[in-house]
Amino acid sequence: MDFDTPLFDTALAEAWVRAIAAAVEKEQARLTELDSAIGDGDHGSNLHRGFSAVLAALDDLRPAGSGTVLTKTGSTLISKVGGASGPLYGKAFRAIGAALPDPAGPADVAEALAAGLDAVRALGKAAPGDKTIVDAYTPAVAAFRATAAAGAALPEAAAAAADAAEQGARDTVPLQARKGRASYLGERSIGHQDPGATSTALLFRALADVAAG
């Protein structure tokens, strides 16, 4: 198999966003429960509202390249989602879309996802260990890059990234939050899984699912 063959195109970009929306709808209550423990309790509802608006926006966006799909997703999240998650995920998707050639191979996707992480870190000023989105996103990008660099196709790279993101989210449980609303709780934030890292894991699992067909 020629792993240099472009695999990420407009159809996959739209399928990814729609899969995220479905995952957010399914996990809305869990995300809200996690956020109720250490945040404002609105992470699930905010993301559900945002991705519902994204689906409506995508229905009016034909035809479009993969980059356009993702930048539109980002712009919609910024305008429709309250709290920190809207700007953070919005900036990430806009950066991914801007960096992504159409169509793209695994290495291209890895670098586009890395651009999204850079955007999140530039806006939120968070580092690994701060108990945020970054704790799931950073290992996901590392796993995607390493797997793609080893010659794997998109499904394998995306699956490795999803596994790493889910482990990263679980690893936030013993951490004390140093950024965001949860940081106000100090040591009381220890023992809870970060809701932003959890929703980040949903995003990467959705990518793995659609890449696998």
N, CA, C and O of each residue as an XYZ file, in Angstrom:
852
protein
N       0.852     -1.211      0.000
C       0.000      0.000      0.000
C       0.876      1.246      0.000
O       1.909      1.285      0.670
N       0.474      2.238     -0.734
C       1.214      3.505     -0.767
C       0.667      4.433      0.299
O      -0.403      5.020      0.137
N       1.413      4.562      1.397
C       0.925      5.367      2.500
C       1.051      6.863      2.220
O       0.587      7.683      3.013
N       1.682      7.227      1.088
C       1.750      8.634      0.732
C       0.478      9.094      0.026
O       0.289     10.289     -0.201
N      -0.388      8.154     -0.319
C      -1.641      8.522     -0.968
C      -2.478      9.386     -0.032
O      -2.723      8.983      1.105
N      -2.925     10.565     -0.476
C      -3.733     11.420      0.395
C      -5.005     10.704      0.856
O      -5.695     10.068      0.060
N      -5.293     10.815      2.118
C      -6.424     10.103      2.691
C      -7.422     11.014      3.395
O      -8.570     10.628      3.615
N      -6.987     12.222      3.750
C      -7.890     13.138      4.457
C      -8.422     14.142      3.452
O      -7.668     14.959      2.924
N      -9.725     14.082      3.185
C     -10.332     14.959      2.186
C     -11.577     15.613      2.765
O     -11.848     15.501      3.961
N     -12.322     16.286      1.923
C     -13.504     17.021      2.383
C     -14.518     16.108      3.052
O     -15.073     16.445      4.097
N     -14.757     14.954      2.447
C     -15.751     14.029      2.999
C     -15.350     13.567      4.388
O     -16.193     13.475      5.281
N     -14.068     13.274      4.577
C     -13.613     12.820      5.884
C     -13.656     13.948      6.905
O     -13.987     13.723      8.069
N     -13.323     15.156      6.475
C     -13.390     16.302      7.383
C     -14.810     16.509      7.892
O     -15.028     16.728      9.084
N     -15.766     16.438      6.986
C     -17.156     16.623      7.405
C     -17.620     15.457      8.263
O     -18.335     15.651      9.246
N     -17.215     14.244      7.895
C     -17.589     13.079      8.696
C     -17.021     13.185     10.110
O     -17.676     12.803     11.079
N     -15.798     13.706     10.220
C     -15.179     13.885     11.537
C     -15.990     14.848     12.395
O     -16.292     14.556     13.552
N     -16.336     15.980     11.830
C     -17.079     16.976     12.607
C     -18.446     16.426     13.018
O     -18.897     16.644     14.143
N     -19.095     15.721     12.110
C     -20.409     15.144     12.441
C     -20.279     14.059     13.507
O     -21.162     13.904     14.351
N     -19.184     13.312     13.470
C     -18.954     12.302     14.502
C     -18.681     12.954     15.861
O     -19.118     12.444     16.893
N     -17.968     14.063     15.862
C     -17.756     14.799     17.113
C     -19.086     15.264     17.680
O     -19.341     15.122     18.876
N     -19.935     15.819     16.823
C     -21.238     16.305     17.275
C     -22.049     15.173     17.900
O     -22.701     15.363     18.928
N     -22.008     13.996     17.278
C     -22.741     12.850     17.807
C     -22.166     12.404     19.146
O     -22.914     12.070     20.065
N     -20.832     12.396     19.258
C     -20.189     11.999     20.508
C     -20.504     12.983     21.631
O     -20.752     12.578     22.767
N     -20.494     14.267     21.311
C     -20.809     15.288     22.308
C     -22.251     15.139     22.780
O     -22.538     15.257     23.971
N     -23.150     14.878     21.841
C     -24.559     14.684     22.231
C     -24.697     13.479     23.157
O     -25.415     13.533     24.155
N     -24.007     12.396     22.819
C     -24.081     11.176     23.624
C     -23.468     11.370     25.004
O     -23.987     10.848     25.991
N     -22.372     12.115     25.083
C     -21.619     12.261     26.332
C     -21.885     13.582     27.041
O     -21.174     13.935     27.982
N     -22.902     14.312     26.598
C     -23.173     15.636     27.177
C     -23.340     15.572     28.689
O     -22.765     16.383     29.414
N     -24.118     14.619     29.161
C     -24.374     14.536     30.602
C     -23.094     14.225     31.380
O     -22.861     14.777     32.455
N     -22.270     13.336     30.827
C     -21.011     13.001     31.505
C     -20.086     14.206     31.558
O     -19.470     14.467     32.591
N     -19.979     14.942     30.459
C     -19.130     16.121     30.448
C     -19.619     17.163     31.445
O     -18.821     17.824     32.110
N     -20.932     17.301     31.543
C     -21.504     18.247     32.493
C     -21.235     17.803     33.924
O     -20.941     18.624     34.793
N     -21.337     16.499     34.164
C     -21.060     15.975     35.507
C     -19.618     16.233     35.906
O     -19.342     16.658     37.028
N     -18.694     15.974     34.976
C     -17.283     16.234     35.272
C     -17.049     17.717     35.545
O     -16.304     18.074     36.459
N     -17.677     18.569     34.761
C     -17.478     20.012     34.908
C     -18.162     20.541     36.156
O     -17.729     21.546     36.720
N     -19.223     19.877     36.596
C     -19.916     20.309     37.812
C     -19.022     20.133     39.036
O     -19.154     20.854     40.024
N     -18.104     19.156     38.956
C     -17.233     18.884     40.100
C     -16.153     19.938     40.267
O     -15.791     20.285     41.391
N     -15.628     20.456     39.144
C     -14.479     21.376     39.264
C     -14.615     22.624     38.392
O     -13.666     23.398     38.265
N     -15.778     22.822     37.797
C     -15.957     23.982     36.927
C     -17.322     24.604     37.095
O     -17.885     24.611     38.189
N     -17.852     25.128     36.000
C     -19.139     25.813     36.041
C     -20.321     24.902     35.722
O     -21.471     25.334     35.791
N     -20.049     23.646     35.374
C     -21.113     22.704     35.107
C     -21.786     22.873     33.768
O     -22.896     22.381     33.567
N     -21.134     23.561     32.845
C     -21.783     23.834     31.558
C     -20.987     23.333     30.356
O     -21.322     23.660     29.218
N     -19.934     22.543     30.593
C     -19.085     22.125     29.480
C     -19.860     21.278     28.467
O     -19.746     21.487     27.259
N     -20.637     20.336     28.959
C     -21.407     19.490     28.049
C     -22.439     20.255     27.266
O     -22.559     20.078     26.054
N     -23.186     21.101     27.941
C     -24.240     21.862     27.267
C     -23.657     22.881     26.300
O     -24.213     23.111     25.226
N     -22.543     23.490     26.676
C     -21.910     24.458     25.782
C     -21.427     23.792     24.499
O     -21.665     24.305     23.406
N     -20.748     22.647     24.628
C     -20.254     21.962     23.438
C     -21.405     21.436     22.588
O     -21.335     21.464     21.359
N     -22.445     20.965     23.229
C     -23.599     20.468     22.460
C     -24.233     21.601     21.658
O     -24.576     21.423     20.489
N     -24.384     22.736     22.272
C     -24.944     23.893     21.563
C     -24.024     24.300     20.419
O     -24.486     24.612     19.322
N     -22.723     24.296     20.682
C     -21.775     24.710     19.656
C     -21.757     23.787     18.461
O     -21.785     24.252     17.321
N     -21.711     22.481     18.698
C     -21.635     21.553     17.573
C     -22.977     21.405     16.865
O     -23.016     21.041     15.689
N     -24.072     21.680     17.561
C     -25.364     21.748     16.864
C     -25.360     22.907     15.867
O     -25.878     22.787     14.757
N     -24.773     24.021     16.278
C     -24.660     25.170     15.373
C     -23.696     24.871     14.233
O     -23.905     25.325     13.108
N     -22.642     24.109     14.515
C     -21.694     23.727     13.472
C     -22.382     22.878     12.407
O     -22.166     23.091     11.214
N     -23.200     21.925     12.821
C     -23.903     21.080     11.854
C     -24.786     21.922     10.937
O     -24.842     21.690      9.729
N     -25.467     22.890     11.516
C     -26.299     23.771     10.698
C     -25.453     24.578      9.721
O     -25.846     24.787      8.573
N     -24.287     25.029     10.184
C     -23.404     25.809      9.314
C     -22.861     24.961      8.175
O     -22.731     25.441      7.049
N     -22.542     23.700      8.461
C     -21.997     22.826      7.422
C     -23.036     22.514      6.349
O     -22.690     22.309      5.185
N     -24.292     22.480      6.736
C     -25.350     22.213      5.757
C     -25.409     23.297      4.691
O     -25.877     23.057      3.578
N     -24.932     24.491      5.033
C     -24.945     25.616      4.090
C     -23.591     25.825      3.421
O     -23.372     26.848      2.772
N     -22.676     24.858      3.573
C     -21.291     25.059      3.136
C     -20.918     24.053      2.053
O     -19.990     23.265      2.239
N     -21.609     24.068      0.952
C     -21.323     23.122     -0.139
C     -21.155     23.885     -1.437
O     -21.906     24.819     -1.717
N     -20.136     23.476     -2.259
C     -19.057     22.557     -1.908
C     -17.975     23.273     -1.113
O     -17.906     24.502     -1.106
N     -17.132     22.495     -0.445
C     -16.074     23.101      0.356
C     -14.925     22.128      0.495
O     -15.140     20.916      0.486
N     -13.706     22.632      0.623
C     -12.560     21.787      0.890
C     -12.487     21.429      2.359
O     -13.212     21.987      3.183
N     -11.601     20.487      2.682
C     -11.490     20.055      4.072
C     -11.069     21.203      4.981
O     -11.563     21.324      6.103
N     -10.158     22.047      4.501
C      -9.737     23.185      5.303
C     -10.882     24.140      5.587
O     -10.995     24.678      6.689
N     -11.721     24.346      4.598
C     -12.872     25.230      4.780
C     -13.849     24.654      5.790
O     -14.392     25.384      6.618
N     -14.074     23.348      5.725
C     -14.969     22.692      6.680
C     -14.484     22.923      8.110
O     -15.276     23.249      8.994
N     -13.197     22.753      8.329
C     -12.668     22.851      9.685
C     -12.544     24.293     10.159
O     -12.777     24.574     11.334
N     -12.184     25.208      9.271
C     -12.129     26.612      9.693
C     -13.529     27.142      9.989
O     -13.709     27.946     10.904
N     -14.518     26.697      9.220
C     -15.897     27.096      9.497
C     -16.359     26.519     10.831
O     -17.064     27.180     11.592
N     -15.957     25.287     11.105
C     -16.259     24.681     12.405
C     -15.690     25.540     13.521
O     -16.378     25.836     14.497
N     -14.444     25.935     13.377
C     -13.806     26.747     14.404
C     -14.471     28.094     14.599
O     -14.707     28.518     15.730
N     -14.772     28.761     13.509
C     -15.412     30.085     13.603
C     -16.775     29.987     14.266
O     -17.159     30.865     15.039
N     -17.505     28.923     13.964
C     -18.834     28.743     14.556
C     -18.730     28.478     16.051
O     -19.516     29.013     16.832
N     -17.776     27.665     16.450
C     -17.601     27.397     17.879
C     -17.238     28.667     18.640
O     -17.731     28.892     19.745
N     -16.392     29.484     18.063
C     -16.016     30.736     18.721
C     -17.227     31.637     18.932
O     -17.353     32.298     19.963
N     -18.109     31.653     17.951
C     -19.255     32.561     18.030
C     -20.416     32.007     18.848
O     -21.258     32.771     19.319
N     -20.472     30.688     19.022
C     -21.659     30.087     19.634
C     -21.440     29.472     21.009
O     -22.407     29.238     21.734
N     -20.188     29.205     21.386
C     -19.928     28.492     22.637
C     -19.387     29.444     23.687
O     -18.430     30.181     23.451
N     -20.018     29.413     24.847
C     -19.555     30.238     25.946
C     -18.416     29.592     26.703
O     -18.001     28.479     26.381
N     -17.913     30.279     27.701
C     -16.827     29.745     28.510
C     -15.522     29.699     27.744
O     -15.359     30.365     26.722
N     -14.592     28.899     28.255
C     -13.269     28.806     27.634
C     -13.257     27.862     26.449
O     -12.439     28.015     25.542
N     -14.161     26.882     26.443
C     -14.069     25.827     25.440
C     -14.334     26.330     24.026
O     -13.731     25.834     23.075
N     -15.217     27.297     23.872
C     -15.506     27.820     22.538
C     -14.282     28.433     21.873
O     -13.912     28.017     20.776
N     -13.649     29.407     22.509
C     -12.440     29.983     21.921
C     -11.315     28.975     21.742
O     -10.614     29.011     20.731
N     -11.129     28.078     22.702
C     -10.017     27.127     22.615
C     -10.222     26.135     21.472
O      -9.342     25.965     20.628
N     -11.371     25.490     21.446
C     -11.629     24.555     20.352
C     -11.802     25.283     19.027
O     -11.420     24.778     17.971
N     -12.377     26.466     19.095
C     -12.540     27.236     17.872
C     -11.215     27.593     17.235
O     -11.027     27.421     16.030
N     -10.297     28.091     18.045
C      -8.961     28.422     17.534
C      -8.252     27.174     17.014
O      -7.552     27.228     16.003
N      -8.434     26.051     17.709
C      -7.790     24.808     17.284
C      -8.277     24.392     15.903
O      -7.470     24.089     15.024
N      -9.584     24.376     15.708
C     -10.103     23.942     14.417
C      -9.748     24.917     13.300
O      -9.494     24.502     12.169
N      -9.730     26.189     13.608
C      -9.329     27.147     12.589
C      -7.861     26.948     12.205
O      -7.507     27.051     11.031
N      -7.018     26.667     13.179
C      -5.606     26.440     12.885
C      -5.405     25.141     12.110
O      -4.592     25.083     11.187
N      -6.140     24.108     12.482
C      -6.051     22.832     11.763
C      -6.470     23.031     10.316
O      -5.789     22.587      9.391
N      -7.593     23.700     10.135
C      -8.088     23.937      8.783
C      -7.141     24.746      7.933
O      -6.968     24.467      6.746
N      -6.522     25.754      8.536
C      -5.593     26.609      7.793
C      -4.330     25.855      7.402
O      -3.726     26.152      6.372
N      -3.928     24.885      8.211
C      -2.677     24.172      7.964
C      -2.854     22.940      7.089
O      -1.869     22.352      6.644
N      -4.085     22.546      6.840
C      -4.341     21.261      6.194
C      -4.463     21.401      4.682
O      -5.344     22.112      4.198
N      -3.579     20.722      3.920
C      -3.767     20.683      2.467
C      -4.963     19.790      2.138
O      -5.397     18.988      2.965
N      -5.480     19.935      0.939
C      -6.667     19.160      0.567
C      -6.452     18.530     -0.810
O      -6.369     19.247     -1.807
N      -6.359     17.201     -0.877
C      -6.408     16.242      0.237
C      -5.056     16.122      0.926
O      -4.064     16.693      0.472
N      -5.023     15.367      2.041
C      -3.823     15.308      2.868
C      -3.500     13.878      3.276
O      -4.394     13.048      3.434
N      -2.220     13.604      3.443
C      -1.771     12.321      3.954
C      -1.557     12.377      5.454
O      -1.734     13.432      6.063
N      -1.176     11.252      6.065
C      -1.023     11.197      7.515
C      -0.047     12.229      8.079
O      -0.328     12.834      9.113
N       1.091     12.440      7.421
C       2.053     13.416      7.927
C       1.482     14.825      7.900
O       1.731     15.619      8.808
N       0.705     15.140      6.846
C       0.057     16.448      6.760
C      -0.938     16.633      7.901
O      -0.999     17.696      8.520
N      -1.705     15.597      8.167
C      -2.704     15.671      9.237
C      -2.022     15.843     10.591
O      -2.494     16.599     11.440
N      -0.912     15.140     10.784
C      -0.171     15.268     12.035
C       0.259     16.713     12.274
O       0.109     17.234     13.379
N       0.786     17.349     11.252
C       1.253     18.731     11.408
C       0.089     19.702     11.581
O       0.209     20.695     12.300
N      -1.035     19.420     10.926
C      -2.210     20.270     11.102
C      -2.751     20.158     12.523
O      -3.120     21.164     13.130
N      -2.800     18.943     13.054
C      -3.234     18.766     14.438
C      -2.271     19.457     15.398
O      -2.692     20.016     16.411
N      -0.986     19.417     15.080
C       0.001     20.120     15.907
C      -0.229     21.625     15.875
O      -0.061     22.299     16.891
N      -0.609     22.155     14.724
C      -0.929     23.581     14.633
C      -2.117     23.922     15.519
O      -2.162     24.992     16.127
N      -3.081     23.006     15.591
C      -4.218     23.214     16.484
C      -3.791     23.250     17.937
O      -4.280     24.073     18.711
N      -2.878     22.358     18.315
C      -2.364     22.355     19.690
C      -1.626     23.650     19.985
O      -1.785     24.221     21.064
N      -0.829     24.118     19.048
C      -0.116     25.384     19.242
C      -1.106     26.531     19.480
O      -0.859     27.409     20.306
N      -2.216     26.515     18.757
C      -3.222     27.562     18.922
C      -3.863     27.505     20.299
O      -4.103     28.538     20.923
N      -4.139     26.298     20.771
C      -4.717     26.126     22.102
C      -3.756     26.630     23.172
O      -4.156     27.333     24.100
N      -2.502     26.268     23.033
C      -1.528     26.672     24.045
C      -1.265     28.173     24.009
O      -1.052     28.792     25.052
N      -1.279     28.758     22.820
C      -1.061     30.201     22.716
C      -2.191     30.978     23.373
O      -1.961     32.016     23.993
N      -3.424     30.468     23.235
C      -4.568     31.172     23.807
C      -4.708     30.914     25.302
O      -4.893     31.842     26.089
N      -4.616     29.635     25.686
C      -4.876     29.280     27.075
C      -3.667     29.346     27.988
O      -3.817     29.293     29.208
N      -2.456     29.462     27.419
C      -1.214     29.550     28.193
C      -1.025     28.341     29.108
O      -0.381     28.449     30.152
N      -1.581     27.188     28.723
C      -1.477     25.989     29.547
C      -0.365     25.088     29.029
O      -0.038     25.090     27.842
N       0.207     24.320     29.948
C       1.243     23.342     29.629
C       0.785     21.973     30.118
O      -0.127     21.885     30.940
N       1.400     20.915     29.628
C       1.070     19.595     30.162
C       1.241     19.563     31.679
O       2.222     20.082     32.213
N       0.290     18.957     32.360
C       0.318     18.911     33.814
C      -0.547     19.955     34.477
O      -0.725     19.929     35.695
N      -1.100     20.893     33.682
C      -1.950     21.943     34.246
C      -3.406     21.521     34.406
O      -4.223     22.299     34.898
N      -3.743     20.290     33.993
C      -5.104     19.755     34.101
C      -6.059     20.501     33.178
O      -7.027     21.119     33.622
N      -5.758     20.427     31.860
C      -6.565     21.104     30.850
C      -6.652     20.237     29.590
O      -6.194     19.095     29.565
N      -7.247     20.809     28.560
C      -7.290     20.213     27.233
C      -5.908     19.728     26.792
O      -5.775     18.678     26.164
N      -4.895     20.505     27.130
C      -3.526     20.227     26.683
C      -3.039     18.852     27.141
O      -2.225     18.226     26.462
N      -3.530     18.380     28.285
C      -3.068     17.099     28.807
C      -3.530     15.917     27.964
O      -2.907     14.856     28.008
N      -4.584     16.069     27.214
C      -5.013     15.028     26.275
C      -4.504     15.311     24.868
O      -4.144     14.386     24.139
N      -4.471     16.569     24.487
C      -4.104     16.957     23.126
C      -2.613     16.702     22.856
O      -2.253     16.241     21.773
N      -1.755     16.995     23.826
C      -0.310     16.848     23.615
C       0.102     15.398     23.330
O       0.792     15.157     22.340
N      -0.290     14.437     24.151
C       0.084     13.058     23.832
C      -0.581     12.542     22.566
O      -0.034     11.673     21.887
N      -1.757     13.068     22.242
C      -2.427     12.650     21.007
C      -1.614     13.049     19.783
O      -1.428     12.245     18.869
N      -1.134     14.279     19.761
C      -0.317     14.748     18.644
C       0.988     13.957     18.568
O       1.423     13.578     17.480
N       1.609     13.710     19.711
C       2.865     12.956     19.728
C       2.663     11.556     19.168
O       3.485     11.066     18.393
N       1.565     10.913     19.561
C       1.290      9.559     19.089
C       0.965      9.553     17.605
O       1.408      8.664     16.876
N       0.197     10.534     17.151
C      -0.150     10.615     15.732
C       1.118     10.810     14.905
O       1.325     10.127     13.901
N       1.958     11.740     15.331
C       3.194     12.023     14.598
C       4.089     10.787     14.523
O       4.598     10.438     13.458
N       4.272     10.137     15.664
C       5.181      8.995     15.713
C       4.668      7.847     14.853
O       5.441      7.192     14.154
N       3.384      7.610     14.907
C       2.803      6.509     14.141
C       2.853      6.805     12.656
O       3.174      5.927     11.856
N       2.539      8.031     12.281
C       2.607      8.413     10.872
C       4.042      8.359     10.362
O       4.292      7.918      9.240
N       4.988      8.811     11.194
C       6.394      8.810     10.785
C       6.921      7.392     10.586
O       7.861      7.172      9.823
N       6.310      6.437     11.278
C       6.717      5.040     11.141
C       6.125      4.391      9.890
O       6.391      3.222      9.608
N       5.326      5.146      9.145
C       4.789      4.645      7.888
C       3.362      4.169      7.942
O       2.873      3.581      6.977
N       2.675      4.407      9.047
C       1.295      3.950      9.186
C       0.340      4.804      8.369
O       0.615      5.970      8.086
N      -0.757      4.223      8.005
C      -1.816      4.945      7.316
C      -2.636      5.748      8.330
O      -2.459      5.611      9.541
N      -3.525      6.577      7.817
C      -4.324      7.462      8.660
C      -5.113      6.724      9.743
O      -5.118      7.183     10.885
N      -5.779      5.608      9.446
C      -6.549      4.940     10.508
C      -5.693      4.535     11.702
O      -6.109      4.700     12.849
N      -4.498      4.006     11.437
C      -3.632      3.579     12.525
C      -3.100      4.772     13.319
O      -3.033      4.723     14.547
N      -2.727      5.830     12.623
C      -2.238      7.024     13.309
C      -3.330      7.659     14.161
O      -3.077      8.085     15.288
N      -4.544      7.720     13.619
C      -5.652      8.308     14.362
C      -6.021      7.461     15.571
O      -6.359      8.001     16.624
N      -5.960      6.134     15.434
C      -6.269      5.256     16.560
C      -5.242      5.420     17.673
O      -5.597      5.444     18.852
N      -3.966      5.532     17.299
C      -2.921      5.745     18.305
C      -3.127      7.069     19.029
O      -2.938      7.155     20.242
N      -3.514      8.099     18.283
C      -3.766      9.407     18.881
C      -4.949      9.349     19.841
O      -4.907      9.942     20.919
N      -6.001      8.638     19.452
C      -7.187      8.535     20.308
C      -6.855      7.806     21.608
O      -7.279      8.222     22.686
N      -6.100      6.724     21.498
C      -5.697      5.996     22.707
C      -4.882      6.896     23.636
O      -5.087      6.902     24.849
N      -3.960      7.654     23.049
C      -3.110      8.539     23.853
C      -3.918      9.651     24.498
O      -3.669     10.021     25.645
N      -4.889     10.187     23.762
C      -5.730     11.250     24.315
C      -6.566     10.736     25.479
O      -6.712     11.417     26.494
N      -7.111      9.539     25.331
C      -7.919      8.973     26.412
C      -7.081      8.703     27.654
O      -7.532      8.933     28.776
N      -5.855      8.211     27.450
C      -4.971      8.015     28.595
C      -4.593      9.356     29.218
O      -4.527      9.480     30.441
N      -4.347     10.356     28.378
C      -4.032     11.683     28.888
C      -5.159     12.264     29.720
O      -4.916     12.910     30.739
N      -6.398     12.034     29.286
C      -7.545     12.518     30.055
C      -7.614     11.815     31.413
O      -7.843     12.453     32.441
N      -7.414     10.495     31.404
C      -7.434      9.761     32.681
C      -6.316     10.228     33.605
O      -6.472     10.254     34.825
N      -5.204     10.590     33.015
C      -4.055     11.009     33.824
C      -4.254     12.366     34.489
O      -3.428     12.774     35.306
N      -5.329     13.072     34.156
C      -5.585     14.354     34.824
C      -6.194     14.166     36.214
O      -6.214     15.102     37.012
N      -6.688     12.969     36.506
C      -7.389     12.762     37.781
C      -6.536     13.167     38.991
O      -7.029     13.905     39.844
N      -5.283     12.717     39.103
C      -4.516     13.079     40.305
C      -3.886     14.468     40.267
O      -3.238     14.878     41.231
N      -4.067     15.191     39.174
C      -3.428     16.494     39.045
C      -4.193     17.585     39.792
O      -5.409     17.502     39.963
N      -3.474     18.591     40.224
C      -4.102     19.806     40.740
C      -4.158     20.820     39.611
O      -3.150     21.090     38.959
N      -5.334     21.379     39.381
C      -5.517     22.316     38.275
C      -4.728     23.592     38.510
O      -4.731     24.158     39.603
N      -4.052     24.029     37.451
C      -3.289     25.271     37.527
C      -3.776     26.320     36.541
O      -3.247     27.431     36.498
N      -4.773     25.973     35.757
C      -5.345     26.911     34.797
C      -6.864     26.758     34.805
O      -7.400     25.716     35.183
N      -7.540     27.816     34.382
C      -8.981     27.755     34.222
C      -9.745     27.829     35.531
O      -9.175     28.056     36.598
N     -11.057     27.632     35.419
C     -11.949     27.728     36.579
C     -11.561     26.747     37.676
O     -11.662     27.059     38.862
N     -11.115     25.549     37.273
C     -10.775     24.535     38.267
C      -9.609     24.947     39.149
O      -9.486     24.470     40.277
N      -8.747     25.833     38.646
C      -7.575     26.238     39.434
C      -7.972     26.984     40.707
O      -7.208     27.029     41.671
N      -9.165     27.568     40.704
C      -9.625     28.286     41.893
C      -9.850     27.345     43.078
O      -9.855     27.778     44.230
N     -10.034     26.058     42.788
C     -10.328     25.090     43.844
C      -9.072     24.601     44.550
O      -9.154     23.980     45.610
N      -7.908     24.878     43.964
C      -6.659     24.420     44.573
C      -6.624     22.909     44.693
O      -6.884     22.197     43.723
N      -6.301     22.415     45.895
C      -6.173     20.968     46.096
C      -7.499     20.236     45.936
O      -7.506     19.024     45.718
N      -8.599     20.930     46.036
C      -9.898     20.272     45.867
C     -10.139     19.821     44.432
O     -11.050     19.034     44.174
N      -9.318     20.321     43.484
C      -9.452     19.858     42.097
C      -8.824     18.481     41.890
O      -9.071     17.833     40.873
N      -8.017     18.034     42.845
C      -7.386     16.714     42.750
C      -8.443     15.626     42.908
O      -9.347     15.738     43.737
N      -8.319     14.577     42.105
C      -9.248     13.455     42.206
C     -10.378     13.498     41.206
O     -11.247     12.626     41.216
N     -10.382     14.502     40.338
C     -11.434     14.642     39.327
C     -10.808     14.673     37.936
O      -9.771     15.303     37.729
N     -11.445     13.990     36.986
C     -10.957     14.027     35.599
C     -11.354     15.343     34.953
O     -12.488     15.803     35.089
N     -10.408     15.939     34.252
C     -10.672     17.244     33.643
C     -11.680     17.122     32.509
O     -11.503     16.283     31.626
N     -12.729     17.932     32.509
C     -13.737     17.832     31.447
C     -13.216     18.228     30.073
O     -13.626     17.643     29.071
N     -12.317     19.215     30.004
C     -11.761     19.620     28.716
C     -10.883     18.545     28.106
O     -10.944     18.297     26.902
N     -10.062     17.902     28.937
C      -9.255     16.787     28.440
C     -10.151     15.643     27.985
O      -9.836     14.940     27.025
N     -11.270     15.463     28.681
C     -12.201     14.393     28.325
C     -12.861     14.660     26.979
O     -12.984     13.751     26.159
N     -13.282     15.891     26.746
C     -13.895     16.197     25.452
C     -12.858     16.169     24.332
O     -13.187     15.843     23.192
N     -11.611     16.509     24.649
C     -10.544     16.391     23.646
C     -10.381     14.933     23.223
O     -10.207     14.639     22.040
N     -10.437     14.033     24.186
C     -10.357     12.608     23.861
C     -11.517     12.183     22.960
O     -11.337     11.345     22.076
N     -12.693     12.748     23.175
C     -13.834     12.454     22.299
C     -13.536     12.891     20.867
O     -13.876     12.180     19.920
N     -12.914     14.037     20.702
C     -12.582     14.537     19.367
C     -11.636     13.583     18.639
O     -11.826     13.279     17.461
N     -10.626     13.122     19.351
C      -9.659     12.229     18.705
C     -10.247     10.843     18.455
O      -9.918     10.209     17.453
N     -11.108     10.364     19.349
C     -11.741      9.071     19.101
C     -12.676      9.167     17.897
O     -12.783      8.222     17.115
N     -13.347     10.299     17.751
C     -14.217     10.491     16.587
C     -13.412     10.451     15.297
O     -13.858      9.875     14.305
N     -12.230     11.057     15.304
C     -11.363     11.012     14.123
C     -10.949      9.583     13.821
O     -10.976      9.158     12.666
N     -10.566      8.838     14.849
C     -10.168      7.438     14.645
C     -11.320      6.622     14.074
O     -11.113      5.784     13.197
N     -12.520      6.860     14.561
C     -13.677      6.088     14.116
C     -13.976      6.337     12.631
O     -14.224      5.396     11.878
N     -13.951      7.613     12.216
C     -14.280      7.897     10.826
C     -13.140      7.506      9.897
O     -13.375      7.119      8.752
N     -11.897      7.606     10.387
C     -10.767      7.188      9.563
C     -10.776      5.682      9.311
O     -10.345      5.207      8.260
N     -11.281      4.943     10.305
C     -11.349      3.495     10.178
C     -12.469      3.055      9.248
O     -12.530      1.897      8.835
N     -13.355      3.992      8.923
C     -14.477      3.640      8.054
C     -15.586      3.004      8.831
O     -16.614      2.643      8.258
